[in-house]
Amino acid sequence: MLKLIAGKKGSGKTKQLISMVNNAVEVSNGKVVCIEKGPKLTYDINHGARLLDTDSYHITGCDAFYGFLAGIAASDFDVKEIYIDSILKIAGENLDEIAKLIEKINALFKDDVNVVITVSADASELPESMKQYVA
């Protein structure tokens, strides 16, 4: 299942995501992964979650990020929760391209993995195909 947390900068998306990650560590029956751009969540995320910084892997653009996620899926079948903070900073700010990426992520993980993504844009600004995922 894929969910988007949408809102303008400063609306509390990351705080909500941190809370969700820390809760998932406590209740999930699988591994929890949190993906960010830059090491800003290091002290906020429970050490039981795997925290990945995309800058460490030189990821830029939608295709590189999708490949990164596919690598996670291929290498670890125990991942049950993936949380992605600031997808526009990681994959680019073109919302039409992000919409295509969201569809590919949804197809990759289907109902096997819960995926939560923060998007720094008001829900009304999102392409129609993304609005169905807004929590």
N, CA, C and O atoms as a Tinker XYZ file with bonds, in Angstrom:
   540  protein
     1  N      0.841000   -1.171000    0.000000    73     2
     2  CA     0.000000    0.000000    0.000000    64     1     3
     3  C      0.891000    1.241000    0.000000    63     2     4     5
     4  O      1.872000    1.297000    0.742000    81     3
     5  N      0.569000    2.206000   -0.801000    73     3     6
     6  CA     1.337000    3.432000   -0.913000    64     5     7
     7  C      0.504000    4.602000   -0.413000    63     6     8     9
     8  O     -0.673000    4.731000   -0.752000    81     7
     9  N      1.128000    5.456000    0.400000    73     7    10
    10  CA     0.473000    6.662000    0.909000    64     9    11
    11  C      1.404000    7.850000    0.712000    63    10    12    13
    12  O      2.623000    7.734000    0.832000    81    11
    13  N      0.801000    8.996000    0.405000    73    11    14
    14  CA     1.543000   10.250000    0.305000    64    13    15
    15  C      1.131000   11.169000    1.444000    63    14    16    17
    16  O     -0.050000   11.288000    1.769000    81    15
    17  N      2.113000   11.808000    2.040000    73    15    18
    18  CA     1.855000   12.876000    2.997000    64    17    19
    19  C      2.236000   14.160000    2.271000    63    18    20    21
    20  O      3.418000   14.450000    2.088000    81    19
    21  N      1.239000   14.918000    1.863000    73    19    22
    22  CA     1.472000   16.131000    1.073000    64    21    23
    23  C      1.233000   17.363000    1.926000    63    22    24    25
    24  O      0.399000   17.363000    2.831000    81    23
    25  N      1.979000   18.407000    1.622000    73    23    26
    26  CA     1.809000   19.685000    2.306000    64    25    27
    27  C      2.974000   20.596000    2.004000    63    26    28    29
    28  O      4.058000   20.145000    1.636000    81    27
    29  N      2.738000   21.867000    2.163000    73    27    30
    30  CA     3.788000   22.858000    1.941000    64    29    31
    31  C      4.910000   22.678000    2.957000    63    30    32    33
    32  O      4.735000   22.019000    3.982000    81    31
    33  N      6.054000   23.268000    2.660000    73    31    34
    34  CA     7.207000   23.227000    3.559000    64    33    35
    35  C      6.796000   23.802000    4.918000    63    34    36    37
    36  O      6.138000   24.839000    4.997000    81    35
    37  N      7.198000   23.104000    5.980000    73    35    38
    38  CA     6.893000   23.562000    7.332000    64    37    39
    39  C      5.549000   23.112000    7.865000    63    38    40    41
    40  O      5.125000   23.561000    8.929000    81    39
    41  N      4.867000   22.227000    7.140000    73    39    42
    42  CA     3.532000   21.803000    7.571000    64    41    43
    43  C      3.544000   20.573000    8.489000    63    42    44    45
    44  O      2.482000   20.088000    8.879000    81    43
    45  N      4.725000   20.068000    8.834000    73    43    46
    46  CA     4.813000   18.955000    9.774000    64    45    47
    47  C      4.878000   17.574000    9.151000    63    46    48    49
    48  O      4.666000   16.576000    9.839000    81    47
    49  N      5.168000   17.499000    7.862000    73    47    50
    50  CA     5.224000   16.204000    7.176000    64    49    51
    51  C      6.316000   15.304000    7.748000    63    50    52    53
    52  O      6.076000   14.127000    8.018000    81    51
    53  N      7.506000   15.853000    7.932000    73    51    54
    54  CA     8.627000   15.050000    8.419000    64    53    55
    55  C      8.386000   14.582000    9.846000    63    54    56    57
    56  O      8.713000   13.443000   10.181000    81    55
    57  N      7.826000   15.431000   10.688000    73    55    58
    58  CA     7.513000   15.005000   12.062000    64    57    59
    59  C      6.521000   13.862000   12.059000    63    58    60    61
    60  O      6.648000   12.923000   12.845000    81    59
    61  N      5.536000   13.934000   11.184000    73    59    62
    62  CA     4.557000   12.863000   11.063000    64    61    63
    63  C      5.236000   11.578000   10.591000    63    62    64    65
    64  O      4.947000   10.496000   11.101000    81    63
    65  N      6.135000   11.699000    9.619000    73    63    66
    66  CA     6.853000   10.548000    9.096000    64    65    67
    67  C      7.724000    9.916000   10.190000    63    66    68    69
    68  O      7.746000    8.692000   10.322000    81    67
    69  N      8.431000   10.722000   10.964000    73    67    70
    70  CA     9.274000   10.214000   12.051000    64    69    71
    71  C      8.432000    9.406000   13.029000    63    70    72    73
    72  O      8.826000    8.316000   13.445000    81    71
    73  N      7.292000    9.935000   13.387000    73    71    74
    74  CA     6.399000    9.230000   14.301000    64    73    75
    75  C      5.956000    7.896000   13.720000    63    74    76    77
    76  O      5.910000    6.890000   14.428000    81    75
    77  N      5.634000    7.887000   12.446000    73    75    78
    78  CA     5.203000    6.654000   11.785000    64    77    79
    79  C      6.325000    5.623000   11.737000    63    78    80    81
    80  O      6.088000    4.439000   11.972000    81    79
    81  N      7.544000    6.063000   11.436000    73    79    82
    82  CA     8.692000    5.157000   11.391000    64    81    83
    83  C      8.923000    4.542000   12.765000    63    82    84    85
    84  O      9.052000    3.324000   12.889000    81    83
    85  N      8.974000    5.374000   13.791000    73    83    86
    86  CA     9.245000    4.879000   15.140000    64    85    87
    87  C      8.153000    3.937000   15.623000    63    86    88    89
    88  O      8.438000    2.964000   16.321000    81    87
    89  N      6.913000    4.214000   15.261000    73    87    90
    90  CA     5.821000    3.311000   15.609000    64    89    91
    91  C      5.951000    1.986000   14.851000    63    90    92    93
    92  O      5.730000    0.919000   15.424000    81    91
    93  N      6.304000    2.053000   13.582000    73    91    94
    94  CA     6.449000    0.843000   12.775000    64    93    95
    95  C      7.538000   -0.072000   13.327000    63    94    96    97
    96  O      7.391000   -1.294000   13.299000    81    95
    97  N      8.617000    0.500000   13.823000    73    95    98
    98  CA     9.691000   -0.303000   14.415000    64    97    99
    99  C      9.144000   -1.151000   15.562000    63    98   100   101
   100  O      9.552000   -2.297000   15.753000    81    99
   101  N      8.224000   -0.575000   16.314000    73    99   102
   102  CA     7.657000   -1.273000   17.473000    64   101   103
   103  C      6.636000   -2.349000   17.086000    63   102   104   105
   104  O      6.540000   -3.372000   17.764000    81   103
   105  N      5.880000   -2.138000   16.020000    73   103   106
   106  CA     4.756000   -3.035000   15.730000    64   105   107
   107  C      4.896000   -3.872000   14.454000    63   106   108   109
   108  O      4.144000   -4.830000   14.275000    81   107
   109  N      5.819000   -3.542000   13.580000    73   107   110
   110  CA     5.924000   -4.237000   12.295000    64   109   111
   111  C      6.455000   -5.655000   12.477000    63   110   112   113
   112  O      7.265000   -5.921000   13.365000    81   111
   113  N      5.987000   -6.558000   11.623000    73   111   114
   114  CA     6.480000   -7.925000   11.646000    64   113   115
   115  C      7.601000   -8.141000   10.628000    63   114   116   117
   116  O      7.916000   -9.277000   10.274000    81   115
   117  N      8.198000   -7.047000   10.162000    73   115   118
   118  CA     9.305000   -7.113000    9.214000    64   117   119
   119  C     10.244000   -5.943000    9.433000    63   118   120   121
   120  O     10.144000   -5.221000   10.425000    81   119
   121  N     11.152000   -5.768000    8.496000    73   119   122
   122  CA    12.138000   -4.688000    8.597000    64   121   123
   123  C     11.526000   -3.365000    8.146000    63   122   124   125
   124  O     10.648000   -3.316000    7.284000    81   123
   125  N     12.027000   -2.293000    8.765000    73   123   126
   126  CA    11.563000   -0.941000    8.472000    64   125   127
   127  C     12.738000   -0.155000    7.886000    63   126   128   129
   128  O     13.829000   -0.143000    8.455000    81   127
   129  N     12.508000    0.496000    6.752000    73   127   130
   130  CA    13.531000    1.289000    6.081000    64   129   131
   131  C     13.043000    2.724000    5.980000    63   130   132   133
   132  O     11.892000    2.974000    5.620000    81   131
   133  N     13.928000    3.669000    6.302000    73   131   134
   134  CA    13.630000    5.091000    6.148000    64   133   135
   135  C     14.677000    5.689000    5.228000    63   134   136   137
   136  O     15.876000    5.533000    5.461000    81   135
   137  N     14.234000    6.370000    4.189000    73   135   138
   138  CA    15.130000    6.947000    3.186000    64   137   139
   139  C     15.017000    8.462000    3.242000    63   138   140   141
   140  O     13.919000    9.019000    3.259000    81   139
   141  N     16.157000    9.108000    3.271000    73   139   142
   142  CA    16.196000   10.569000    3.345000    64   141   143
   143  C     17.295000   11.107000    2.442000    63   142   144   145
   144  O     18.140000   10.350000    1.965000    81   143
   145  N     17.282000   12.408000    2.211000    73   143   146
   146  CA    18.357000   13.090000    1.489000    64   145   147
   147  C     19.142000   13.900000    2.510000    63   146   148   149
   148  O     18.644000   14.889000    3.046000    81   147
   149  N     20.367000   13.477000    2.774000    73   147   150
   150  CA    21.183000   14.120000    3.806000    64   149   151
   151  C     20.893000   13.484000    5.157000    63   150   152   153
   152  O     19.806000   12.953000    5.380000    81   151
   153  N     21.861000   13.539000    6.048000    73   151   154
   154  CA    21.729000   12.846000    7.345000    64   153   155
   155  C     21.021000   13.673000    8.416000    63   154   156   157
   156  O     21.582000   13.894000    9.488000    81   155
   157  N     19.810000   14.128000    8.147000    73   155   158
   158  CA    19.150000   15.001000    9.111000    64   157   159
   159  C     18.290000   14.254000   10.134000    63   158   160   161
   160  O     17.952000   14.817000   11.175000    81   159
   161  N     17.933000   13.005000    9.858000    73   159   162
   162  CA    17.038000   12.268000   10.755000    64   161   163
   163  C     17.773000   11.292000   11.679000    63   162   164   165
   164  O     17.130000   10.534000   12.405000    81   163
   165  N     19.068000   11.298000   11.661000    73   163   166
   166  CA    19.874000   10.327000   12.395000    64   165   167
   167  C     19.464000   10.180000   13.856000    63   166   168   169
   168  O     19.396000    9.061000   14.365000    81   167
   169  N     19.196000   11.269000   14.526000    73   167   170
   170  CA    18.893000   11.211000   15.957000    64   169   171
   171  C     17.397000   11.128000   16.250000    63   170   172   173
   172  O     17.002000   10.990000   17.408000    81   171
   173  N     16.567000   11.211000   15.221000    73   171   174
   174  CA    15.121000   11.169000   15.411000    64   173   175
   175  C     14.518000    9.792000   15.164000    63   174   176   177
   176  O     13.465000    9.458000   15.708000    81   175
   177  N     15.188000    9.005000   14.349000    73   175   178
   178  CA    14.673000    7.693000   13.953000    64   177   179
   179  C     15.189000    6.616000   14.902000    63   178   180   181
   180  O     16.379000    6.568000   15.216000    81   179
   181  N     14.285000    5.758000   15.350000    73   179   182
   182  CA    14.637000    4.626000   16.205000    64   181   183
   183  C     15.716000    3.792000   15.513000    63   182   184   185
   184  O     15.635000    3.543000   14.310000    81   183
   185  N     16.722000    3.363000   16.271000    73   183   186
   186  CA    17.839000    2.616000   15.683000    64   185   187
   187  C     17.414000    1.262000   15.113000    63   186   188   189
   188  O     18.199000    0.616000   14.420000    81   187
   189  N     16.194000    0.827000   15.393000    73   187   190
   190  CA    15.678000   -0.415000   14.819000    64   189   191
   191  C     15.319000   -0.292000   13.348000    63   190   192   193
   192  O     15.160000   -1.300000   12.659000    81   191
   193  N     15.192000    0.926000   12.867000    73   191   194
   194  CA    14.908000    1.160000   11.436000    64   193   195
   195  C     16.232000    1.330000   10.697000    63   194   196   197
   196  O     17.205000    1.848000   11.245000    81   195
   197  N     16.250000    0.892000    9.469000    73   195   198
   198  CA    17.431000    1.096000    8.632000    64   197   199
   199  C     17.295000    2.460000    7.976000    63   198   200   201
   200  O     16.382000    2.683000    7.181000    81   199
   201  N     18.201000    3.370000    8.307000    73   199   202
   202  CA    18.160000    4.736000    7.785000    64   201   203
   203  C     19.159000    4.861000    6.641000    63   202   204   205
   204  O     20.355000    4.633000    6.822000    81   203
   205  N     18.662000    5.225000    5.468000    73   203   206
   206  CA    19.495000    5.340000    4.278000    64   205   207
   207  C     19.498000    6.776000    3.774000    63   206   208   209
   208  O     18.444000    7.392000    3.612000    81   207
   209  N     20.689000    7.299000    3.529000    73   207   210
   210  CA    20.864000    8.651000    3.010000    64   209   211
   211  C     21.185000    8.550000    1.520000    63   210   212   213
   212  O     22.229000    8.015000    1.148000    81   211
   213  N     20.301000    9.056000    0.670000    73   211   214
   214  CA    20.502000    8.935000   -0.772000    64   213   215
   215  C     21.754000    9.656000   -1.258000    63   214   216   217
   216  O     22.324000    9.283000   -2.283000    81   215
   217  N     22.186000   10.684000   -0.531000    73   215   218
   218  CA    23.420000   11.377000   -0.919000    64   217   219
   219  C     24.626000   10.437000   -0.853000    63   218   220   221
   220  O     25.563000   10.572000   -1.640000    81   219
   221  N     24.605000    9.501000    0.069000    73   219   222
   222  CA    25.703000    8.535000    0.204000    64   221   223
   223  C     25.840000    7.643000   -1.015000    63   222   224   225
   224  O     26.912000    7.100000   -1.281000    81   223
   225  N     24.747000    7.494000   -1.754000    73   223   226
   226  CA    24.731000    6.629000   -2.934000    64   225   227
   227  C     24.690000    7.426000   -4.237000    63   226   228   229
   228  O     24.533000    6.848000   -5.312000    81   227
   229  N     24.829000    8.742000   -4.145000    73   227   230
   230  CA    24.859000    9.639000   -5.318000    64   229   231
   231  C     23.628000    9.478000   -6.198000    63   230   232   233
   232  O     23.734000    9.404000   -7.422000    81   231
   233  N     22.467000    9.424000   -5.570000    73   231   234
   234  CA    21.217000    9.235000   -6.293000    64   233   235
   235  C     20.645000   10.586000   -6.704000    63   234   236   237
   236  O     20.430000   11.463000   -5.868000    81   235
   237  N     20.406000   10.738000   -7.987000    73   235   238
   238  CA    19.746000   11.927000   -8.509000    64   237   239
   239  C     18.773000   11.489000   -9.595000    63   238   240   241
   240  O     19.126000   10.693000  -10.466000    81   239
   241  N     17.589000   11.990000   -9.547000    73   239   242
   242  CA    16.608000   11.702000  -10.584000    64   241   243
   243  C     15.727000   10.507000  -10.275000    63   242   244   245
   244  O     16.036000    9.670000   -9.428000    81   243
   245  N     14.627000   10.464000  -10.992000    73   243   246
   246  CA    13.614000    9.423000  -10.785000    64   245   247
   247  C     14.119000    8.027000  -11.126000    63   246   248   249
   248  O     13.856000    7.080000  -10.385000    81   247
   249  N     14.831000    7.889000  -12.220000    73   247   250
   250  CA    15.296000    6.564000  -12.630000    64   249   251
   251  C     16.291000    5.984000  -11.626000    63   250   252   253
   252  O     16.205000    4.809000  -11.269000    81   251
   253  N     17.224000    6.802000  -11.178000    73   251   254
   254  CA    18.210000    6.336000  -10.194000    64   253   255
   255  C     17.523000    5.963000   -8.887000    63   254   256   257
   256  O     17.881000    4.968000   -8.258000    81   255
   257  N     16.552000    6.748000   -8.484000    73   255   258
   258  CA    15.861000    6.453000   -7.232000    64   257   259
   259  C     15.026000    5.183000   -7.358000    63   258   260   261
   260  O     14.984000    4.378000   -6.428000    81   259
   261  N     14.366000    4.995000   -8.487000    73   259   262
   262  CA    13.599000    3.760000   -8.688000    64   261   263
   263  C     14.530000    2.547000   -8.643000    63   262   264   265
   264  O     14.195000    1.529000   -8.036000    81   263
   265  N     15.688000    2.654000   -9.279000    73   263   266
   266  CA    16.666000    1.559000   -9.245000    64   265   267
   267  C     17.123000    1.257000   -7.831000    63   266   268   269
   268  O     17.314000    0.097000   -7.466000    81   267
   269  N     17.297000    2.296000   -7.042000    73   267   270
   270  CA    17.672000    2.141000   -5.635000    64   269   271
   271  C     16.596000    1.362000   -4.880000    63   270   272   273
   272  O     16.908000    0.434000   -4.133000    81   271
   273  N     15.341000    1.735000   -5.071000    73   271   274
   274  CA    14.230000    1.035000   -4.412000    64   273   275
   275  C     14.111000   -0.408000   -4.904000    63   274   276   277
   276  O     13.850000   -1.311000   -4.109000    81   275
   277  N     14.299000   -0.631000   -6.193000    73   275   278
   278  CA    14.240000   -1.986000   -6.730000    64   277   279
   279  C     15.359000   -2.838000   -6.134000    63   278   280   281
   280  O     15.168000   -4.028000   -5.884000    81   279
   281  N     16.508000   -2.239000   -5.910000    73   279   282
   282  CA    17.617000   -2.945000   -5.267000    64   281   283
   283  C     17.277000   -3.350000   -3.845000    63   282   284   285
   284  O     17.623000   -4.446000   -3.404000    81   283
   285  N     16.601000   -2.465000   -3.129000    73   283   286
   286  CA    16.165000   -2.793000   -1.766000    64   285   287
   287  C     15.189000   -3.965000   -1.813000    63   286   288   289
   288  O     15.297000   -4.903000   -1.023000    81   287
   289  N     14.239000   -3.906000   -2.739000    73   287   290
   290  CA    13.241000   -4.966000   -2.863000    64   289   291
   291  C     13.890000   -6.303000   -3.225000    63   290   292   293
   292  O     13.501000   -7.347000   -2.702000    81   291
   293  N     14.871000   -6.267000   -4.116000    73   291   294
   294  CA    15.515000   -7.495000   -4.569000    64   293   295
   295  C     16.436000   -8.105000   -3.519000    63   294   296   297
   296  O     16.621000   -9.321000   -3.478000    81   295
   297  N     17.007000   -7.265000   -2.679000    73   295   298
   298  CA    18.024000   -7.769000   -1.749000    64   297   299
   299  C     17.479000   -8.181000   -0.395000    63   298   300   301
   300  O     18.165000   -8.885000    0.347000    81   299
   301  N     16.270000   -7.767000   -0.049000    73   299   302
   302  CA    15.777000   -8.060000    1.292000    64   301   303
   303  C     14.267000   -8.276000    1.268000    63   302   304   305
   304  O     13.495000   -7.321000    1.192000    81   303
   305  N     13.858000   -9.532000    1.333000    73   303   306
   306  CA    12.438000   -9.871000    1.275000    64   305   307
   307  C     11.713000   -9.619000    2.596000    63   306   308   309
   308  O     10.489000   -9.724000    2.660000    81   307
   309  N     12.464000   -9.285000    3.654000    73   307   310
   310  CA    11.859000   -9.046000    4.957000    64   309   311
   311  C     11.418000   -7.601000    5.162000    63   310   312   313
   312  O     10.820000   -7.286000    6.191000    81   311
   313  N     11.701000   -6.711000    4.200000    73   311   314
   314  CA    11.283000   -5.314000    4.331000    64   313   315
   315  C      9.765000   -5.240000    4.193000    63   314   316   317
   316  O      9.202000   -5.677000    3.189000    81   315
   317  N      9.111000   -4.683000    5.209000    73   315   318
   318  CA     7.654000   -4.562000    5.207000    64   317   319
   319  C      7.183000   -3.116000    5.213000    63   318   320   321
   320  O      6.022000   -2.836000    4.916000    81   319
   321  N      8.088000   -2.191000    5.554000    73   319   322
   322  CA     7.735000   -0.771000    5.641000    64   321   323
   323  C      8.867000    0.055000    5.041000    63   322   324   325
   324  O     10.032000   -0.144000    5.382000    81   323
   325  N      8.525000    0.981000    4.149000    73   323   326
   326  CA     9.498000    1.926000    3.596000    64   325   327
   327  C      8.924000    3.326000    3.733000    63   326   328   329
   328  O      7.800000    3.601000    3.313000    81   327
   329  N      9.716000    4.200000    4.327000    73   327   330
   330  CA     9.333000    5.593000    4.524000    64   329   331
   331  C     10.345000    6.456000    3.780000    63   330   332   333
   332  O     11.555000    6.299000    3.948000    81   331
   333  N      9.837000    7.366000    2.957000    73   331   334
   334  CA    10.688000    8.222000    2.134000    64   333   335
   335  C     10.384000    9.669000    2.462000    63   334   336   337
   336  O      9.254000   10.128000    2.297000    81   335
   337  N     11.398000   10.390000    2.929000    73   335   338
   338  CA    11.220000   11.799000    3.272000    64   337   339
   339  C     11.707000   12.676000    2.126000    63   338   340   341
   340  O     12.809000   12.481000    1.613000    81   339
   341  N     10.896000   13.627000    1.735000    73   339   342
   342  CA    11.260000   14.652000    0.737000    64   341   343
   343  C     11.605000   14.077000   -0.632000    63   342   344   345
   344  O     12.721000   14.248000   -1.123000    81   343
   345  N     10.661000   13.408000   -1.233000    73   343   346
   346  CA    10.916000   12.796000   -2.539000    64   345   347
   347  C     11.284000   13.831000   -3.602000    63   346   348   349
   348  O     12.035000   13.520000   -4.527000    81   347
   349  N     10.771000   15.044000   -3.486000    73   347   350
   350  CA    11.113000   16.067000   -4.490000    64   349   351
   351  C     12.582000   16.453000   -4.418000    63   350   352   353
   352  O     13.177000   16.799000   -5.438000    81   351
   353  N     13.178000   16.400000   -3.234000    73   351   354
   354  CA    14.609000   16.693000   -3.098000    64   353   355
   355  C     15.453000   15.539000   -3.625000    63   354   356   357
   356  O     16.556000   15.754000   -4.126000    81   355
   357  N     14.944000   14.331000   -3.515000    73   355   358
   358  CA    15.686000   13.148000   -3.946000    64   357   359
   359  C     15.575000   12.932000   -5.448000    63   358   360   361
   360  O     16.589000   12.750000   -6.121000    81   359
   361  N     14.360000   12.951000   -5.981000    73   359   362
   362  CA    14.116000   12.533000   -7.366000    64   361   363
   363  C     13.877000   13.677000   -8.347000    63   362   364   365
   364  O     13.799000   13.441000   -9.552000    81   363
   365  N     13.761000   14.893000   -7.863000    73   363   366
   366  CA    13.519000   16.032000   -8.743000    64   365   367
   367  C     12.168000   16.655000   -8.477000    63   366   368   369
   368  O     11.300000   16.033000   -7.864000    81   367
   369  N     11.985000   17.873000   -8.930000    73   367   370
   370  CA    10.783000   18.630000   -8.592000    64   369   371
   371  C      9.708000   18.633000   -9.677000    63   370   372   373
   372  O      8.694000   19.318000   -9.539000    81   371
   373  N      9.915000   17.886000  -10.739000    73   371   374
   374  CA     8.918000   17.804000  -11.799000    64   373   375
   375  C      7.804000   16.863000  -11.337000    63   374   376   377
   376  O      7.994000   15.648000  -11.296000    81   375
   377  N      6.661000   17.417000  -10.995000    73   375   378
   378  CA     5.576000   16.614000  -10.435000    64   377   379
   379  C      5.025000   15.576000  -11.408000    63   378   380   381
   380  O      4.550000   14.525000  -10.977000    81   379
   381  N      5.078000   15.847000  -12.701000    73   379   382
   382  CA     4.621000   14.859000  -13.676000    64   381   383
   383  C      5.546000   13.637000  -13.686000    63   382   384   385
   384  O      5.081000   12.502000  -13.793000    81   383
   385  N      6.847000   13.875000  -13.574000    73   383   386
   386  CA     7.810000   12.772000  -13.496000    64   385   387
   387  C      7.664000   12.030000  -12.169000    63   386   388   389
   388  O      7.769000   10.804000  -12.129000    81   387
   389  N      7.426000   12.757000  -11.097000    73   387   390
   390  CA     7.219000   12.136000   -9.788000    64   389   391
   391  C      5.962000   11.268000   -9.820000    63   390   392   393
   392  O      5.937000   10.192000   -9.221000    81   391
   393  N      4.929000   11.722000  -10.507000    73   391   394
   394  CA     3.697000   10.931000  -10.628000    64   393   395
   395  C      3.975000    9.593000  -11.308000    63   394   396   397
   396  O      3.454000    8.561000  -10.886000    81   395
   397  N      4.792000    9.609000  -12.352000    73   395   398
   398  CA     5.166000    8.363000  -13.026000    64   397   399
   399  C      5.971000    7.470000  -12.086000    63   398   400   401
   400  O      5.774000    6.255000  -12.051000    81   399
   401  N      6.879000    8.081000  -11.327000    73   399   402
   402  CA     7.677000    7.333000  -10.359000    64   401   403
   403  C      6.789000    6.694000   -9.295000    63   402   404   405
   404  O      6.997000    5.538000   -8.926000    81   403
   405  N      5.813000    7.430000   -8.808000    73   403   406
   406  CA     4.889000    6.915000   -7.785000    64   405   407
   407  C      4.170000    5.671000   -8.312000    63   406   408   409
   408  O      4.023000    4.686000   -7.588000    81   407
   409  N      3.725000    5.713000   -9.557000    73   407   410
   410  CA     3.042000    4.561000  -10.145000    64   409   411
   411  C      3.988000    3.362000  -10.234000    63   410   412   413
   412  O      3.578000    2.231000   -9.974000    81   411
   413  N      5.245000    3.603000  -10.599000    73   411   414
   414  CA     6.217000    2.514000  -10.678000    64   413   415
   415  C      6.512000    1.938000   -9.287000    63   414   416   417
   416  O      6.641000    0.723000   -9.133000    81   415
   417  N      6.618000    2.805000   -8.284000    73   415   418
   418  CA     6.853000    2.341000   -6.914000    64   417   419
   419  C      5.672000    1.506000   -6.443000    63   418   420   421
   420  O      5.854000    0.455000   -5.830000    81   419
   421  N      4.471000    1.970000   -6.727000    73   419   422
   422  CA     3.273000    1.238000   -6.332000    64   421   423
   423  C      3.241000   -0.148000   -6.993000    63   422   424   425
   424  O      2.887000   -1.134000   -6.347000    81   423
   425  N      3.605000   -0.221000   -8.257000    73   423   426
   426  CA     3.632000   -1.505000   -8.957000    64   425   427
   427  C      4.739000   -2.411000   -8.416000    63   426   428   429
   428  O      4.563000   -3.627000   -8.342000    81   427
   429  N      5.864000   -1.831000   -8.042000    73   427   430
   430  CA     6.988000   -2.611000   -7.525000    64   429   431
   431  C      6.640000   -3.298000   -6.204000    63   430   432   433
   432  O      6.923000   -4.482000   -6.022000    81   431
   433  N      6.036000   -2.562000   -5.300000    73   431   434
   434  CA     5.792000   -3.097000   -3.960000    64   433   435
   435  C      4.387000   -3.653000   -3.754000    63   434   436   437
   436  O      4.159000   -4.414000   -2.813000    81   435
   437  N      3.450000   -3.289000   -4.613000    73   435   438
   438  CA     2.061000   -3.746000   -4.524000    64   437   439
   439  C      1.550000   -3.644000   -3.094000    63   438   440   441
   440  O      1.705000   -2.609000   -2.446000    81   439
   441  N      0.946000   -4.713000   -2.607000    73   439   442
   442  CA     0.439000   -4.723000   -1.229000    64   441   443
   443  C      1.403000   -5.416000   -0.278000    63   442   444   445
   444  O      1.078000   -5.619000    0.892000    81   443
   445  N      2.591000   -5.784000   -0.766000    73   443   446
   446  CA     3.556000   -6.511000    0.053000    64   445   447
   447  C      4.304000   -5.614000    1.036000    63   446   448   449
   448  O      4.742000   -6.069000    2.093000    81   447
   449  N      4.448000   -4.337000    0.682000    73   447   450
   450  CA     5.224000   -3.396000    1.496000    64   449   451
   451  C      4.414000   -2.114000    1.649000    63   450   452   453
   452  O      3.857000   -1.604000    0.677000    81   451
   453  N      4.351000   -1.602000    2.862000    73   451   454
   454  CA     3.733000   -0.296000    3.091000    64   453   455
   455  C      4.768000    0.774000    2.763000    63   454   456   457
   456  O      5.870000    0.773000    3.311000    81   455
   457  N      4.410000    1.676000    1.877000    73   455   458
   458  CA     5.314000    2.754000    1.467000    64   457   459
   459  C      4.635000    4.083000    1.787000    63   458   460   461
   460  O      3.502000    4.333000    1.376000    81   459
   461  N      5.353000    4.934000    2.532000    73   459   462
   462  CA     4.859000    6.265000    2.870000    64   461   463
   463  C      5.885000    7.272000    2.368000    63   462   464   465
   464  O      7.079000    7.139000    2.635000    81   463
   465  N      5.412000    8.276000    1.643000    73   463   466
   466  CA     6.298000    9.262000    1.005000    64   465   467
   467  C      5.825000   10.666000    1.334000    63   466   468   469
   468  O      4.637000   10.967000    1.227000    81   467
   469  N      6.763000   11.535000    1.739000    73   467   470
   470  CA     6.401000   12.940000    1.935000    64   469   471
   471  C      6.675000   13.716000    0.649000    63   470   472   473
   472  O      7.688000   13.517000   -0.020000    81   471
   473  N      5.734000   14.612000    0.327000    73   471   474
   474  CA     5.824000   15.453000   -0.865000    64   473   475
   475  C      5.594000   16.895000   -0.441000    63   474   476   477
   476  O      4.546000   17.221000    0.116000    81   475
   477  N      6.564000   17.756000   -0.700000    73   475   478
   478  CA     6.445000   19.167000   -0.328000    64   477   479
   479  C      5.660000   19.934000   -1.379000    63   478   480   481
   480  O      6.209000   20.748000   -2.123000    81   479
   481  N      4.387000   19.660000   -1.422000    73   479   482
   482  CA     3.466000   20.359000   -2.324000    64   481   483
   483  C      2.072000   20.190000   -1.745000    63   482   484   485
   484  O      1.758000   19.161000   -1.146000    81   483
   485  N      1.252000   21.189000   -1.925000    73   483   486
   486  CA    -0.128000   21.086000   -1.484000    64   485   487
   487  C     -0.822000   20.008000   -2.311000    63   486   488   489
   488  O     -0.553000   19.865000   -3.504000    81   487
   489  N     -1.703000   19.259000   -1.683000    73   487   490
   490  CA    -2.403000   18.168000   -2.372000    64   489   491
   491  C     -3.122000   18.658000   -3.627000    63   490   492   493
   492  O     -3.232000   17.920000   -4.606000    81   491
   493  N     -3.606000   19.890000   -3.604000    73   491   494
   494  CA    -4.324000   20.430000   -4.762000    64   493   495
   495  C     -3.402000   20.654000   -5.967000    63   494   496   497
   496  O     -3.881000   20.740000   -7.098000    81   495
   497  N     -2.090000   20.749000   -5.740000    73   495   498
   498  CA    -1.120000   20.982000   -6.812000    64   497   499
   499  C     -0.655000   19.691000   -7.475000    63   498   500   501
   500  O     -0.013000   19.735000   -8.524000    81   499
   501  N     -0.968000   18.552000   -6.884000    73   499   502
   502  CA    -0.474000   17.273000   -7.382000    64   501   503
   503  C     -1.226000   16.835000   -8.631000    63   502   504   505
   504  O     -2.406000   17.150000   -8.790000    81   503
   505  N     -0.548000   16.108000   -9.519000    73   503   506
   506  CA    -1.248000   15.527000  -10.667000    64   505   507
   507  C     -2.355000   14.588000  -10.186000    63   506   508   509
   508  O     -2.247000   13.996000   -9.112000    81   507
   509  N     -3.401000   14.455000  -10.968000    73   507   510
   510  CA    -4.555000   13.651000  -10.594000    64   509   511
   511  C     -4.178000   12.221000  -10.178000    63   510   512   513
   512  O     -4.756000   11.673000   -9.239000    81   511
   513  N     -3.215000   11.625000  -10.876000    73   511   514
   514  CA    -2.845000   10.248000  -10.576000    64   513   515
   515  C     -2.222000   10.090000   -9.188000    63   514   516   517
   516  O     -2.211000    8.989000   -8.639000    81   515
   517  N     -1.711000   11.167000   -8.624000    73   515   518
   518  CA    -1.101000   11.103000   -7.291000    64   517   519
   519  C     -2.118000   11.336000   -6.178000    63   518   520   521
   520  O     -1.925000   10.872000   -5.054000    81   519
   521  N     -3.179000   12.039000   -6.478000    73   519   522
   522  CA    -4.157000   12.431000   -5.447000    64   521   523
   523  C     -4.809000   11.240000   -4.759000    63   522   524   525
   524  O     -5.211000   11.339000   -3.599000    81   523
   525  N     -4.916000   10.138000   -5.446000    73   523   526
   526  CA    -5.536000    8.948000   -4.858000    64   525   527
   527  C     -4.718000    8.373000   -3.708000    63   526   528   529
   528  O     -5.247000    7.623000   -2.887000    81   527
   529  N     -3.437000    8.715000   -3.643000    73   527   530
   530  CA    -2.560000    8.177000   -2.602000    64   529   531
   531  C     -2.428000    9.107000   -1.387000    63   530   532   533
   532  O     -1.851000    8.714000   -0.373000    81   531
   533  N     -2.948000   10.314000   -1.479000    73   531   534
   534  CA    -2.796000   11.278000   -0.384000    64   533   535
   535  C     -3.579000   10.797000    0.827000    63   534   536   537
   536  O     -4.768000   10.489000    0.747000    81   535
   537  N     -2.878000   10.744000    1.947000    73   535   538
   538  CA    -3.499000   10.262000    3.202000    64   537   539
   539  C     -4.331000   11.369000    3.821000    63   538   540
   540  O     -4.934000   11.173000    4.875000    81   539
